[in-house]
């Protein structure tokens, strides 16, 4: 039986928004957490039975019940994709949708189709642009017509229709109303080498915005974003007419593709080798990108890959570029260390915790260390069980009619797992020895599952991801990150028509109009961390960790638990750059990659900084206690309606550095 666990209101809100699927077409009834877990367990059962080609025996069913209990108690977690799509019919026919992480080198039109297909599945996609295989139009096409959809229903044609009239020199692509059609349509746009004088892109078959996609369950945006993205891609293809696309052209096209998914935002990372052609242009391409008419460039994290140890001057140059562009990008990855840990290494996923090959996937799971205080045997058993579940998630058929066959072959070879930890700073008692025991338990779990199924053992098992969303759902600290302060007012955006707004107002929660004038609301949710050490400064208990403190925790985890990479965001001040560079030079072989973010001063208020509000505002214990005492209790699972997109608490890997919110 699962232990009793009552999640906070913030955890309930984010769980409802992110993982509880609508139970009816109108979106007025949603799953409970128990129903979401039941769906996940059914997906696990389906994977296991399919591999065995028989029903599960009593021991195997008992293991699924044990996994169910751990999930219900929010002690372990499967991939967010599985929490959302596991057990659905679409997860059984488009099995790539179950993967958090993917990477591919983009050198051909087929690669670009794969990238869009994966983005449409909700995968985080890493790309390494390669010039030489994709070219612009045969000649510039100056007459471009975009036909927008005016449909009021979702019964449009499901397939694409392409025509070429050599007499009138008119080329037409009519895009169908399915994910398959969208993915294939970019292939038609990039591969068409007609001597066209007019190009018509017809989106009239696409369903209207606001329609829930029956299979995926999220809300579509109609043709609004794809029509904008494709016009921009046409401009790139015209600019390179009769020429090969440059790597930056491929980068921009991938970024544009990342904008078209739906209300479920895409996550991307783009990688260029340091010192290779175009690296300097890439390194600064996000600086003031919006004012330069390049809004798509905000879609991806951008990192340089070093295959040789950089000099002090080179690292200083990278940090100078970062500081000139806001403090976070370009990031940088130690490709040599990545190859040492993963000989198949070609790139990473958007948050860089997984070392991936070309056309490779990984599926992630997690365990909340904080829920196993004084229970080491339970912790080892839990990580063993979730690692076995993680391996079962790699037992998939990726021959879906879109992806190139090598995706399936590589997955069959690698079977990459990603067993992660969260709540790390709540367990300072876990030193090198304890972390190695955890790593070994995870590896043993994944290996045992592979051996029982008669399949290859996973090439890597352990990692550490940012853990932003799942940690909020589990009321724990995020991955290896330390919170901003002990007592925090988390100011969260709710859309204007969200039925929760009035419920929270009646319960006494502080509510203000969103300063952007959208009619949305900002609601204050209290968060406290009683079991994390903080320093008291001017009456506030706040996080005063230095960048080196954070890098030392990264090294501890990399040396003793992580086989792949530990994804963290290191907050720093410009005055710390010299110390960071010295640390990197000393421990370069231990480093694969982190994100850097200029430190926010936890002592400053929104007014001090000139902002109308802060997403996280540290407060004193007295202010926190008084606010909490004024609130009436609520249970979200008793409420019927909430829009899936009613709350915007961010995407773990969408844009910029891996965020900590």
C-alpha positions as CSV (number, residue, x, y, z in Angstrom):
1,X,0.0,0.0,0.0
2,X,1.2,3.5,-0.8
3,X,1.9,5.8,2.2
4,X,-0.4,8.7,2.8
5,X,0.8,11.7,1.0
6,X,-1.0,15.1,0.7
7,X,0.7,17.3,-1.9
8,X,0.8,21.0,-1.5
9,X,-1.6,23.2,-3.5
10,X,1.3,24.2,-5.8
11,X,2.0,20.5,-6.5
12,X,-1.6,19.8,-7.2
13,X,-1.9,22.7,-9.6
14,X,1.2,21.7,-11.6
15,X,0.2,18.0,-11.6
16,X,-3.3,18.9,-12.9
17,X,-1.9,21.2,-15.6
18,X,1.0,18.9,-16.7
19,X,0.0,15.3,-16.2
20,X,-3.7,14.8,-15.5
21,X,-5.4,14.2,-18.8
22,X,-8.9,15.4,-19.6
23,X,-11.5,12.7,-19.3
24,X,-14.0,14.3,-21.7
25,X,-13.9,16.2,-24.9
26,X,-15.0,19.5,-23.2
27,X,-12.0,19.4,-20.9
28,X,-14.2,19.8,-17.8
29,X,-13.2,16.6,-16.0
30,X,-9.7,15.5,-15.3
31,X,-7.9,12.5,-14.0
32,X,-6.9,12.2,-10.3
33,X,-3.3,11.4,-9.5
34,X,-4.3,7.8,-8.8
35,X,-5.9,7.6,-12.3
36,X,-2.8,9.0,-13.9
37,X,-0.7,6.4,-12.1
38,X,-3.0,3.6,-13.1
39,X,-2.5,4.7,-16.8
40,X,1.3,4.6,-16.3
41,X,1.1,1.1,-14.8
42,X,-1.0,-0.1,-17.6
43,X,1.6,1.2,-20.1
44,X,4.3,-0.6,-18.1
45,X,2.3,-3.8,-18.2
46,X,1.8,-3.5,-22.0
47,X,5.5,-3.0,-22.6
48,X,6.5,-5.9,-20.4
49,X,3.8,-8.3,-21.8
50,X,4.8,-7.4,-25.4
51,X,8.4,-8.2,-24.8
52,X,7.6,-11.5,-23.0
53,X,4.8,-12.4,-25.5
54,X,2.7,-13.7,-22.6
55,X,0.8,-12.4,-19.6
56,X,2.8,-11.4,-16.5
57,X,3.2,-13.8,-13.7
58,X,2.4,-13.1,-10.1
59,X,5.9,-11.9,-9.2
60,X,5.9,-9.5,-12.1
61,X,2.4,-8.2,-11.3
62,X,3.6,-7.7,-7.7
63,X,6.5,-5.6,-9.0
64,X,4.1,-3.4,-10.9
65,X,2.0,-3.0,-7.7
66,X,5.2,-2.0,-5.9
67,X,5.9,0.6,-8.6
68,X,2.3,1.9,-8.3
69,X,2.8,2.5,-4.6
70,X,6.0,4.4,-5.1
71,X,4.4,6.5,-7.7
72,X,1.3,7.2,-5.7
73,X,3.5,8.3,-2.8
74,X,5.5,10.5,-5.2
75,X,8.7,8.8,-4.2
76,X,9.7,7.9,-7.7
77,X,8.7,9.3,-11.1
78,X,8.6,8.1,-14.7
79,X,9.2,10.3,-17.7
80,X,6.9,13.3,-17.9
81,X,6.0,12.0,-21.4
82,X,4.9,8.7,-19.9
83,X,2.9,10.5,-17.2
84,X,1.1,12.4,-19.9
85,X,0.8,9.8,-22.7
86,X,1.5,6.4,-21.1
87,X,-1.4,4.0,-21.6
88,X,-2.9,5.9,-24.4
89,X,-3.4,4.5,-27.9
90,X,-1.1,7.0,-29.5
91,X,1.8,5.8,-27.2
92,X,1.4,2.4,-28.8
93,X,1.7,3.5,-32.4
94,X,4.0,6.6,-32.1
95,X,6.4,5.2,-29.5
96,X,8.9,8.0,-29.9
97,X,6.5,10.2,-28.0
98,X,7.6,8.4,-24.8
99,X,11.2,9.7,-25.0
100,X,12.4,12.8,-23.2
101,X,15.6,13.1,-25.1
102,X,16.8,12.9,-28.7
103,X,19.7,14.1,-30.7
104,X,20.6,14.0,-34.4
105,X,23.0,15.6,-36.8
106,X,21.0,17.6,-39.4
107,X,22.6,17.1,-42.8
108,X,19.8,15.9,-45.1
109,X,16.1,16.7,-45.7
110,X,15.2,13.4,-44.0
111,X,17.0,14.6,-40.9
112,X,14.9,17.7,-40.9
113,X,11.7,15.7,-41.2
114,X,12.9,13.6,-38.2
115,X,13.5,16.7,-36.2
116,X,10.0,18.1,-36.8
117,X,8.4,14.7,-36.2
118,X,10.1,14.4,-32.8
119,X,9.2,18.0,-31.8
120,X,5.6,17.2,-32.7
121,X,5.8,14.2,-30.3
122,X,6.9,16.5,-27.5
123,X,10.5,15.2,-27.4
124,X,13.3,17.5,-26.4
125,X,15.6,17.6,-29.5
126,X,19.3,18.3,-29.7
127,X,20.7,19.1,-33.2
128,X,24.1,19.4,-34.6
129,X,23.8,21.3,-37.9
130,X,26.0,19.9,-40.7
131,X,26.3,21.6,-44.1
132,X,26.7,19.8,-47.4
133,X,23.4,17.9,-47.8
134,X,20.6,20.5,-48.0
135,X,20.4,23.3,-50.6
136,X,18.2,26.2,-51.2
137,X,15.6,26.5,-53.9
138,X,16.7,26.1,-57.5
139,X,16.0,29.8,-58.1
140,X,14.4,32.5,-55.9
141,X,10.7,32.2,-55.7
142,X,9.4,35.7,-55.4
143,X,5.6,35.0,-55.6
144,X,4.7,33.2,-52.4
145,X,1.0,32.8,-51.4
146,X,-0.1,31.6,-48.0
147,X,-3.6,30.3,-47.8
148,X,-4.7,30.3,-44.2
149,X,-7.3,27.9,-42.7
150,X,-10.8,29.1,-42.0
151,X,-12.1,25.7,-40.9
152,X,-14.4,25.4,-37.9
153,X,-14.0,21.7,-37.4
154,X,-11.2,19.1,-37.3
155,X,-12.3,17.0,-40.3
156,X,-9.7,18.2,-42.7
157,X,-7.8,16.0,-45.2
158,X,-5.1,14.0,-43.3
159,X,-2.5,13.8,-46.0
160,X,-0.4,16.3,-47.9
161,X,-1.1,17.1,-51.6
162,X,1.7,18.5,-53.7
163,X,1.4,19.7,-57.3
164,X,3.8,21.1,-59.9
165,X,2.6,22.8,-63.1
166,X,5.6,23.1,-65.5
167,X,3.6,25.3,-67.8
168,X,2.6,28.0,-65.3
169,X,5.6,27.4,-63.1
170,X,3.4,27.1,-60.0
171,X,4.3,24.8,-57.2
172,X,1.6,24.0,-54.5
173,X,1.9,22.3,-51.2
174,X,-1.4,21.6,-49.4
175,X,-0.7,20.5,-45.8
176,X,-2.8,17.8,-44.2
177,X,-4.2,17.9,-40.7
178,X,-2.1,15.3,-39.0
179,X,1.3,15.2,-37.3
180,X,2.6,12.9,-40.0
181,X,1.5,15.4,-42.7
182,X,3.2,18.3,-40.9
183,X,6.4,16.4,-40.6
184,X,6.4,15.3,-44.2
185,X,5.5,18.8,-45.4
186,X,8.7,20.3,-44.3
187,X,10.5,17.6,-46.4
188,X,8.5,18.6,-49.4
189,X,9.3,22.3,-48.9
190,X,13.1,21.6,-48.5
191,X,13.4,18.9,-51.2
192,X,11.4,20.6,-54.0
193,X,13.8,21.8,-56.6
194,X,11.4,23.1,-59.2
195,X,12.0,26.1,-61.4
196,X,9.0,27.7,-59.8
197,X,8.0,31.3,-60.1
198,X,5.1,30.9,-57.7
199,X,4.8,28.8,-54.5
200,X,1.4,28.4,-52.8
201,X,1.3,27.0,-49.3
202,X,-2.2,25.9,-48.5
203,X,-3.1,25.4,-44.8
204,X,-6.9,25.3,-45.4
205,X,-7.2,21.7,-44.2
206,X,-5.9,22.4,-40.7
207,X,-8.3,22.4,-37.8
208,X,-8.9,25.7,-35.9
209,X,-6.8,26.9,-33.0
210,X,-8.0,25.8,-29.5
211,X,-9.0,22.3,-30.6
212,X,-7.8,19.6,-28.3
213,X,-5.8,17.0,-30.2
214,X,-7.5,13.7,-29.4
215,X,-4.5,11.5,-29.4
216,X,-1.9,13.7,-27.7
217,X,-4.4,15.5,-25.5
218,X,-2.9,18.9,-25.7
219,X,-4.3,22.0,-27.4
220,X,-3.5,22.8,-31.0
221,X,-2.7,26.3,-32.3
222,X,-4.2,25.8,-35.8
223,X,-2.1,27.1,-38.7
224,X,-1.0,30.3,-37.0
225,X,2.5,29.2,-36.1
226,X,3.3,26.9,-38.9
227,X,2.3,29.5,-41.5
228,X,4.7,32.0,-40.0
229,X,7.5,29.5,-39.6
230,X,7.2,28.2,-43.2
231,X,7.2,31.7,-44.6
232,X,10.5,32.3,-42.7
233,X,11.9,29.0,-44.0
234,X,11.0,30.1,-47.6
235,X,13.0,33.3,-47.1
236,X,16.0,31.2,-46.0
237,X,15.6,28.9,-49.0
238,X,15.3,31.9,-51.3
239,X,18.4,33.5,-49.8
240,X,20.4,30.3,-50.5
241,X,18.9,29.6,-53.9
242,X,21.4,27.6,-56.0
243,X,23.7,27.1,-52.9
244,X,24.2,24.7,-50.0
245,X,22.6,25.9,-46.8
246,X,25.1,27.1,-44.2
247,X,25.1,25.6,-40.7
248,X,23.5,28.7,-39.4
249,X,20.7,28.4,-42.0
250,X,20.0,24.8,-40.7
251,X,20.1,26.1,-37.1
252,X,17.5,28.8,-37.9
253,X,15.2,26.3,-39.8
254,X,15.3,24.0,-36.8
255,X,14.5,26.9,-34.5
256,X,11.6,27.9,-36.7
257,X,10.3,24.3,-36.6
258,X,10.5,24.4,-32.8
259,X,7.9,27.2,-32.8
260,X,5.1,25.4,-34.5
261,X,4.2,22.5,-32.1
262,X,1.2,23.8,-30.1
263,X,0.6,25.1,-26.7
264,X,3.0,22.4,-25.4
265,X,6.2,24.2,-25.9
266,X,9.2,22.5,-27.7
267,X,12.7,22.3,-26.3
268,X,15.8,22.3,-28.4
269,X,19.6,22.6,-28.1
270,X,21.9,23.4,-31.0
271,X,25.6,22.4,-30.9
272,X,28.5,23.8,-32.9
273,X,32.1,22.6,-32.5
274,X,34.4,25.3,-31.1
275,X,36.8,26.5,-33.8
276,X,34.8,25.0,-36.7
277,X,33.4,27.3,-39.4
278,X,30.6,29.6,-38.3
279,X,31.2,29.0,-34.5
280,X,31.7,32.7,-33.8
281,X,28.5,33.7,-35.5
282,X,26.6,31.0,-33.7
283,X,28.1,32.0,-30.3
284,X,26.5,35.4,-30.4
285,X,23.4,34.7,-32.5
286,X,21.0,35.1,-29.6
287,X,22.3,38.5,-28.5
288,X,19.4,40.9,-28.9
289,X,17.8,38.3,-31.2
290,X,14.3,39.7,-30.8
291,X,15.2,43.3,-31.8
292,X,17.0,41.9,-34.8
293,X,13.9,40.2,-36.2
294,X,15.0,36.7,-35.3
295,X,12.4,35.6,-32.7
296,X,12.9,31.9,-33.5
297,X,16.4,32.0,-32.0
298,X,15.0,32.0,-28.5
299,X,13.8,28.4,-29.0
300,X,17.1,26.7,-28.4
301,X,19.9,26.4,-25.8
302,X,23.1,27.0,-27.7
303,X,26.4,25.4,-26.8
304,X,29.9,25.1,-28.1
305,X,31.6,21.7,-28.0
306,X,35.3,21.5,-27.1
307,X,37.2,18.3,-28.2
308,X,40.4,19.6,-26.8
309,X,41.0,21.3,-23.4
310,X,40.6,25.0,-23.8
311,X,43.2,27.5,-22.6
312,X,42.6,30.0,-19.9
313,X,42.3,32.7,-22.6
314,X,39.8,30.7,-24.6
315,X,37.6,30.2,-21.5
316,X,37.9,33.9,-20.7
317,X,36.8,34.6,-24.3
318,X,33.7,32.4,-23.9
319,X,32.7,34.0,-20.6
320,X,33.2,37.5,-22.2
321,X,30.8,36.4,-24.9
322,X,28.3,35.1,-22.3
323,X,28.4,38.3,-20.3
324,X,28.0,40.4,-23.4
325,X,24.9,38.4,-24.2
326,X,23.2,38.3,-20.8
327,X,25.4,35.9,-18.9
328,X,24.1,32.5,-20.0
329,X,25.1,31.7,-23.6
330,X,26.9,30.2,-25.4
331,X,27.2,27.2,-23.1
332,X,30.2,24.9,-23.5
333,X,30.5,21.1,-23.5
334,X,33.6,19.0,-22.9
335,X,33.3,16.7,-25.9
336,X,36.4,14.7,-24.9
337,X,35.0,13.9,-21.5
338,X,31.6,13.0,-23.1
339,X,33.3,10.6,-25.5
340,X,35.2,9.0,-22.5
341,X,31.8,8.4,-20.8
342,X,29.9,7.5,-24.0
343,X,32.0,6.4,-27.0
344,X,28.9,6.9,-29.2
345,X,28.7,10.6,-28.2
346,X,27.5,12.9,-31.0
347,X,25.5,15.4,-29.0
348,X,23.1,16.0,-26.1
349,X,19.5,16.7,-25.3
350,X,18.3,20.2,-24.5
351,X,19.2,20.1,-20.9
352,X,22.5,18.2,-21.6
353,X,22.1,15.4,-19.0
354,X,22.2,12.6,-21.6
355,X,25.1,11.8,-23.9
356,X,23.5,10.8,-27.1
357,X,24.6,9.4,-30.4
358,X,23.5,10.5,-33.9
359,X,19.8,9.6,-34.0
360,X,19.6,8.4,-30.5
361,X,17.0,8.5,-27.7
362,X,16.9,8.3,-23.9
363,X,14.0,8.0,-21.5
364,X,14.3,9.5,-18.0
365,X,13.0,8.5,-14.5
366,X,13.7,9.9,-11.1
367,X,13.7,9.2,-7.3
368,X,13.1,11.8,-4.6
369,X,15.9,11.3,-2.1
370,X,14.1,13.4,0.5
371,X,11.4,10.9,0.9
372,X,13.8,8.2,2.1
373,X,15.4,9.8,5.1
374,X,16.4,7.1,7.6
375,X,15.4,4.5,5.1
376,X,18.4,3.5,3.0
377,X,17.1,0.0,2.2
378,X,13.9,1.5,1.0
379,X,15.8,4.0,-1.1
380,X,17.9,1.3,-2.7
381,X,14.9,-0.8,-3.4
382,X,13.0,2.1,-5.0
383,X,15.9,3.1,-7.3
384,X,16.2,-0.6,-8.3
385,X,12.5,-0.7,-9.2
386,X,12.4,2.5,-11.1
387,X,15.5,1.6,-13.0
388,X,13.8,-1.6,-14.1
389,X,10.8,0.4,-15.2
390,X,13.2,2.8,-17.0
391,X,14.7,-0.1,-19.0
392,X,11.2,-1.4,-20.0
393,X,10.6,2.1,-21.4
394,X,13.5,1.5,-23.9
395,X,11.8,-1.6,-25.3
396,X,10.0,0.1,-28.1
397,X,9.3,-0.1,-31.8
398,X,10.5,3.1,-33.5
399,X,9.6,1.9,-37.1
400,X,6.7,4.4,-37.2
401,X,6.8,5.2,-40.9
402,X,8.4,8.6,-40.4
403,X,11.7,8.2,-38.6
404,X,14.7,6.8,-40.4
405,X,15.4,3.2,-39.5
406,X,18.7,3.9,-37.8
407,X,16.8,5.4,-34.8
408,X,15.4,2.0,-34.1
409,X,18.7,0.3,-34.7
410,X,20.6,2.7,-32.4
411,X,18.0,2.3,-29.6
412,X,18.3,-1.5,-29.8
413,X,22.0,-1.1,-29.4
414,X,22.2,1.5,-26.7
415,X,19.0,1.0,-24.6
416,X,20.0,4.2,-22.8
417,X,18.4,4.8,-19.4
418,X,18.4,8.0,-17.4
419,X,17.8,7.3,-13.7
420,X,18.0,10.6,-12.0
421,X,17.9,12.0,-8.4
422,X,15.9,14.9,-7.1
423,X,15.9,16.6,-3.6
424,X,19.7,16.3,-3.5
425,X,20.3,19.3,-1.2
426,X,17.8,17.9,1.3
427,X,20.2,14.9,1.8
428,X,23.6,16.3,2.8
429,X,24.2,13.1,4.6
430,X,24.7,11.3,1.2
431,X,28.5,11.3,0.6
432,X,30.6,9.6,-2.1
433,X,30.1,6.1,-0.6
434,X,26.3,6.5,-0.4
435,X,26.0,7.9,-3.9
436,X,28.1,5.0,-5.3
437,X,25.7,2.6,-3.6
438,X,22.8,4.3,-5.2
439,X,24.5,4.3,-8.6
440,X,25.2,0.6,-8.3
441,X,21.6,-0.2,-7.2
442,X,20.3,1.7,-10.3
443,X,22.7,-0.1,-12.6
444,X,21.8,-3.5,-11.1
445,X,18.1,-2.8,-11.6
446,X,18.4,-1.9,-15.3
447,X,20.9,-4.7,-15.9
448,X,18.6,-7.3,-14.2
449,X,15.6,-6.2,-16.4
450,X,17.7,-6.5,-19.5
451,X,19.0,-9.9,-18.5
452,X,15.5,-11.2,-17.7
453,X,14.3,-10.1,-21.1
454,X,17.3,-11.5,-23.0
455,X,18.2,-8.1,-24.4
456,X,21.4,-6.0,-24.4
457,X,22.3,-4.2,-21.2
458,X,21.9,-0.4,-21.3
459,X,25.2,1.3,-22.2
460,X,24.5,4.0,-19.5
461,X,22.0,4.1,-16.7
462,X,22.5,7.1,-14.3
463,X,22.1,10.8,-14.9
464,X,20.9,13.9,-13.1
465,X,18.3,16.1,-14.8
466,X,17.1,19.6,-13.9
467,X,14.0,18.1,-12.3
468,X,12.0,21.4,-12.4
469,X,8.5,20.2,-13.1
470,X,8.4,16.8,-11.4
471,X,10.0,18.3,-8.2
472,X,7.3,20.9,-8.0
473,X,4.8,18.1,-8.3
474,X,6.6,16.2,-5.6
475,X,7.2,19.1,-3.2
476,X,10.9,18.7,-3.2
477,X,14.0,20.7,-4.2
478,X,14.9,20.6,-7.9
479,X,17.6,18.1,-8.9
480,X,21.0,19.2,-7.6
481,X,19.8,22.8,-7.1
482,X,19.5,24.7,-3.9
483,X,16.4,26.9,-3.5
484,X,16.7,30.7,-3.4
485,X,15.5,30.9,0.2
486,X,13.9,29.1,3.0
487,X,10.6,30.9,2.7
488,X,9.4,31.9,-0.8
489,X,6.3,33.5,-2.3
490,X,6.1,31.8,-5.7
491,X,4.1,34.2,-7.9
492,X,2.4,32.1,-10.6
493,X,0.6,33.2,-13.8
494,X,-3.0,32.0,-14.3
495,X,-4.8,32.8,-17.6
496,X,-7.8,35.1,-17.2
497,X,-10.5,32.5,-17.7
498,X,-9.1,29.9,-15.4
499,X,-11.8,28.7,-13.0
500,X,-9.2,28.2,-10.3
501,X,-8.7,32.0,-10.0
502,X,-12.0,32.6,-8.2
503,X,-11.6,29.5,-6.0
504,X,-8.2,30.7,-4.9
505,X,-9.4,34.2,-4.3
506,X,-12.2,32.9,-2.0
507,X,-9.6,30.9,-0.2
508,X,-7.6,34.0,0.6
509,X,-4.7,33.8,-1.8
510,X,-3.1,37.1,-2.9
511,X,-4.1,37.9,-6.5
512,X,-3.0,40.8,-8.7
513,X,-3.7,41.6,-12.4
514,X,-0.8,40.6,-14.7
515,X,1.2,43.7,-15.5
516,X,1.4,42.8,-19.2
517,X,-2.2,43.9,-19.6
518,X,-3.4,40.5,-20.9
519,X,-6.1,40.2,-18.3
520,X,-4.2,37.2,-16.8
521,X,-3.6,37.0,-13.0
522,X,-0.6,36.6,-10.7
523,X,-1.4,34.4,-7.7
524,X,1.0,34.0,-4.7
525,X,1.7,30.4,-3.6
526,X,3.8,29.9,-0.5
527,X,6.8,27.5,-0.5
528,X,9.0,26.6,2.5
529,X,12.1,24.4,2.9
530,X,12.5,23.5,6.5
531,X,15.3,20.9,6.0
532,X,17.7,22.9,3.9
533,X,20.5,25.0,5.3
534,X,20.5,28.7,4.6
535,X,22.4,31.8,5.7
536,X,20.5,34.6,7.5
537,X,21.2,38.0,5.9
538,X,19.3,41.1,6.9
539,X,16.6,39.0,8.5
540,X,16.1,36.7,5.5
541,X,17.2,33.1,5.3
542,X,18.7,32.9,1.8
543,X,21.0,30.9,-0.5
544,X,24.5,32.4,-0.5
545,X,26.2,29.6,-2.3
546,X,29.2,30.6,-4.5
547,X,29.6,29.3,-8.0
548,X,32.4,27.1,-6.8
549,X,30.2,25.6,-4.1
550,X,27.7,24.6,-6.9
551,X,30.5,23.2,-9.1
552,X,31.8,21.1,-6.2
553,X,28.4,19.6,-5.8
554,X,28.3,18.9,-9.5
555,X,31.7,17.2,-9.3
556,X,30.6,15.1,-6.3
557,X,27.7,13.8,-8.3
558,X,29.6,13.3,-11.5
559,X,32.4,11.3,-9.7
560,X,30.1,9.1,-7.6
561,X,26.7,8.8,-9.1
562,X,26.3,10.1,-12.7
563,X,27.4,8.0,-15.7
564,X,26.2,10.6,-18.2
565,X,26.0,14.2,-17.1
566,X,24.6,16.2,-14.2
567,X,22.4,19.0,-15.6
568,X,22.6,22.0,-13.3
569,X,22.4,25.8,-13.6
570,X,25.3,27.4,-11.8
571,X,24.3,30.9,-10.7
572,X,27.3,33.3,-10.6
573,X,28.4,36.9,-10.4
574,X,30.8,38.4,-12.9
575,X,33.4,38.8,-10.1
576,X,33.5,34.9,-9.8
577,X,34.5,34.3,-13.4
578,X,38.2,34.0,-12.7
579,X,37.6,31.5,-10.0
580,X,35.3,29.5,-12.3
581,X,37.9,29.4,-15.0
582,X,40.5,28.1,-12.5
583,X,38.1,25.4,-11.3
584,X,37.4,24.4,-14.9
585,X,41.1,24.2,-15.8
586,X,41.8,22.1,-12.7
587,X,38.8,19.7,-13.1
588,X,38.3,19.8,-16.9
589,X,38.3,16.0,-17.1
590,X,35.5,15.8,-14.5
591,X,33.3,18.3,-16.4
592,X,30.9,17.6,-19.3
593,X,28.7,20.6,-19.2
594,X,26.6,22.9,-17.0
595,X,24.5,26.0,-17.6
596,X,25.6,29.4,-16.2
597,X,23.1,32.1,-15.1
598,X,23.8,35.5,-13.6
599,X,22.9,35.3,-9.9
600,X,19.7,37.1,-8.8
601,X,20.2,38.9,-5.5
602,X,17.8,37.2,-3.1
603,X,17.7,40.3,-0.8
604,X,16.2,42.5,-3.6
605,X,12.5,43.0,-3.9
606,X,10.6,43.5,-7.2
607,X,10.5,47.3,-6.4
608,X,14.2,47.4,-5.8
609,X,14.9,45.9,-9.2
610,X,12.2,47.9,-11.0
611,X,9.9,45.0,-11.7
612,X,6.2,44.8,-11.0
613,X,6.7,41.3,-9.5
614,X,9.3,38.5,-9.1
615,X,8.5,34.8,-9.9
616,X,10.1,33.9,-6.6
617,X,10.3,36.4,-3.7
618,X,12.1,35.5,-0.5
619,X,10.2,36.5,2.7
620,X,10.8,36.3,6.4
621,X,9.3,33.5,8.5
622,X,6.9,35.9,10.1
623,X,5.5,37.1,6.8
624,X,5.3,33.5,5.5
625,X,3.5,32.2,8.6
626,X,1.0,35.0,8.6
627,X,0.1,34.5,5.0
628,X,-0.2,30.7,5.4
629,X,-2.4,31.2,8.4
630,X,-4.8,33.3,6.4
631,X,-5.5,30.7,3.8
632,X,-8.4,28.3,3.7
633,X,-7.6,24.6,2.8
634,X,-8.3,23.4,-0.7
635,X,-8.2,20.1,-2.5
636,X,-7.9,20.4,-6.3
637,X,-8.9,16.9,-7.0
638,X,-12.4,17.8,-5.8
639,X,-12.7,20.5,-8.5
640,X,-14.0,19.5,-12.0
641,X,-12.5,22.0,-14.4
642,X,-9.2,23.5,-15.2
643,X,-7.7,24.2,-18.6
644,X,-4.5,22.3,-19.3
645,X,-2.8,25.5,-20.1
646,X,-4.4,27.5,-17.3
647,X,-1.1,27.8,-15.4
648,X,2.3,28.8,-16.9
649,X,5.0,27.5,-14.7
650,X,7.5,27.0,-17.5
651,X,9.1,24.2,-19.6
652,X,12.2,22.7,-18.0
653,X,14.2,23.0,-21.1
654,X,12.5,25.6,-23.2
655,X,14.9,28.4,-24.2
656,X,18.1,29.7,-22.7
657,X,19.8,27.8,-19.9
658,X,18.2,24.9,-18.1
659,X,16.0,26.9,-15.8
660,X,15.5,26.7,-12.1
661,X,12.1,28.4,-11.3
